Amino acid sequence: QVQLVESGGGLVQPGGSLRLSCAASGRISSFYAMGWYRQAPGKQRESVASLTSSGRTNYADSVKGRFTISGDNAKNTVFLQMNSLKAEDTAVYYCNAVLYSAEVHWGQGTQVTVSS
């Protein structure tokens, strides 16, 4: 069984930074990619960033240059460093893992609020 536990969300002022963490457990060797999605009130869940097992990254245009996804294989953890945060980044952020079997797993989500 795969478990994903997010942490690091909170309230930050515009222009500030936050670092999200997602600790994974279970069939780690079966992970093809991990990533972050977000869902704002009244909007659909959208992809923010992803990191494949080969180290390839991908970002939504809206966060390029501001967010960075990285991983710590020893700790089975993926991070999302978010800089220059804007009000429109406010959302619940979800960690996502895709296995080579095409299974998709989700964390419980962590709230990020950007407000003065």
PyMOL commands that set and color helices and strands:
alter all, ss='L'
color gray80, all
select helices_A, chain A and resi 28-30+73-75+87-89
alter helices_A, ss='H'
color red, helices_A
select strands_A, chain A and resi 3-7+10-12+18-25+31-39+46-52+57-59+67-72+77-82+91-99+104-106+110-114
alter strands_A, ss='S'
color yellow, strands_A
deselect
rebuild
show_as cartoon
